[in-house]
């Protein structure tokens, strides 16, 4: 259970980084991981990331119960 939660957290963060770096075609070559780290320092972005993690955790737990 703990392994799957940690895996889900890393999966959400990895997907979030991928979308941050490749989401805007206009800035695709200029945005790097340093910019993402600066974004993580913003409290509103931290809350959004936590909500994403919680949604994936609830959906995963729900599907594990149903199967």
N, C-alpha and C positions, 0 to 999 in steps of 0.2 A: 504494500500500500504506500509506504513512504517512498520507495523507489519510483513508483509510477507518478506520485505527486512531484518529486524532484524532476523527473523526466518531462512532465507537462510544463513545469515552470521554465525549464531550459528551452523547451520547444516554443513556448509563447514568446520568450525573450528573443530567441533566434529569428522567429518569423517577424517580430516587431523591428528588429535591426534590419532585416532584409527589406522590409517595406519602407523603412525610413531612408535607407541608402538608395533604393531603386524606385521609390514611389513617384518622385518628381523628375520628369525627363529633362526639365530645364536646368536643374542643378546636379544632374547625375555624375558628372566628372569632378565636381567641386566639393561635394559632401563626403566626409569620411567618418571614421569611428570617433575621432575627437569631437566632432560636432554632436554625435549621438550622446557622448558622455556629458557634454554641456547641457543637452536637452534633459537628461536624466536628473539633473540637479533642480529642475523646476518642479515645485510641489504638485502642480496640476497634472503634469505628465506622469509623475509617480503614482498619483491616484488613478489615472486612466489605465496605466499598466497593471496596477493591482486589481482593478475591475476586470480587465481582460483575463488575468490569471485566475481570478475567482470564478468567472464564467466557465472557463475550460475545466477547472476542478469540479464544479458542480455537474457539468455535462458528463464528464468522465465517470464520476461517482454514480450518476443516474444510469448511464449505460452499463456499468458493471453490475448494478443491482438488477437491471432488467434481463441481463444475459445469464 
